[in-house]
Amino acid sequence: MLNFDVLFAHPTSIQIALYGCLISLLWLVECLRLPQSLGTKWRHTSLNSLFILSALPIQLMMMVPCLYLARWTAEHNFGLIYLLPDPERPLFKFALMFVVLDLLDYVYHRTAHRVPLMWRFHSLHHTDLAVDVTTTVREHPGETLVRNCFLIGYVLLCGASIEVLILRQTAQTVANLTSHTALRLPDGAARKVAWLFITPNLHHAHHHFMLPTTNRNFGDVLSIWDRLFGTLVHRNREDTVFGLNGRMDGALDARLRAKAAQIWNALLRRPGVAAAKAA
């Protein structure tokens, strides 16, 4: 049973632990269940994992003002939720705020595909030619910054409390990792679950390399927004090709690997590192 007191007392630590455990578990299941050599899997993982080095510090830095503002909105009754009668009712404070935040994430994701500067950042995520659970962390640091600025705006607009924000982020962690995994639900089960939630099957279609499918299935946790706004599409595994049209030759990944190798070699050439290695 989830201990909410512990969750609210140590939100950042719990989030990191949950993220690490779930991504590791899904990665291992992918290795066991999917026909891919361990060497190929590891090369793909090692590249995508590099993005954690930029994303995690920015994410942690941006969560400080976000949590502070969530506390401030509660103390000053600031935000749209306080226009409702009895805003502390669980139906409003948790259920309604969760749904509203999910809608705003849908709006953000759809905007990231339409605004050129945001798409320049977000398109990096779509250039992965072999989507699996590690694709979740393949995010440009510029997008990490912009995405969290949007989140701070949501908190101020809605008056979301720390409690609902933490619960929302926890659900979002699970949803993002499971939707990117290379594992898929059976078609029958996927169709049923997709009436409410984003499934790996739905999100795989979003990573299809060609328009208009790339601009479909923007949902984060709930699929109702795609259904409501006409952006929902189903696509079979056999008809889905991961990547981004015009960037399918793998040249970007080759440049990223070369850059990572340069950084690593530079670190090894540092006197302190070299001395420690020699010792």
Secondary structure, 3 states (H helix, E strand, C coil): CCCHHHHHHCHHHHHHHHHHHHHHHHHHHHHHHCCCCHHHHHHHHHHHHCCHHHHHHHHHHHHHHHHHHHHHHHHCCCCHHHHCCCCCCHHHHHHHHHHHHHHHHHHHHHHHHHCHHHHHHHHHHHCCCCCCHHHHHCCCHHHHHHHHHHHHHHHHHHCCCHHHHHHHHHHHHHHHHHHHCCCCCCHHHHHHHCCCECCHHHHHHHCECCCCHHHCCCCCCECHHHHHCCCCCCCCHHHCCECCCCCCCCHHHHHHHHHHHHHHHHHHHCHHHHHHHHC
